[in-house]
């Protein structure tokens, strides 16, 4: 039914964003888009198994792939690539060159993911839910840390955290076997990293989180839409 609101697929999906304008002969113009298929087709069930602490054989590879693709497929990759080019004294990438850069970056990321330490974080019922953003991932760290972790919320109550191992830590268990139930203050601290990310355009939260969102330092700039997210900066969609 046409109720005047944009269809859901147009809120979080940009048709043709990865399409090649001038592919070589015999190359599918959507070949870059196909790179995300292995994760996209499995993500819903994968997130459910992760939340239930019941991963099955091969799920670790799917999670590595999800982490590797998260940054290179987001629209912010264009700005990040342009910044890198500028620091090298080169012009910003345009058109198909940007898509080829996504493929190159993905190839560089994939072998790195299994070398990190990976934990599964859970937000209990008495703690805030994880804030979900249109970026899908965020860096978390502390001022006295020389490195930071890569956090990927997989749902409102479960997330994965990857980081370079520290020699002082106990020996790492296999990836995603370490499950941690976080206290409310830790989830609040993690959510602050989501809100501070300069590349996000929107947060997706639960209606019960309205009061928590109103307590954010710059909540005056917050526009809440109970029917879905706006596209403008610092907006929030509240979803049941």
Buried (B, 14 or more C-beta within 10 A) or exposed (E): EEEEEEEEEEBEEEEEEBBBEEBEEEEEBEBBBEBBEBBEEBBEEBBEBBBEEEBEEEBBBBBBBBBBBBBBBBEBBBEBBBEBBEEEEEEBBEEBEBBEBBBEBBEEBBEEBBEBBBBBBBBEEEBBBBBBBBBBBBEBBEEEEEEBBBBBBBBBBBBBBBBEEEEEEEEEEEBBEBEEEBEEEBBBEBBEBBBEBEBBBBBBBBEEBBEBBEEBEEBEEBEBEEEBBBEEEBBBBBBE
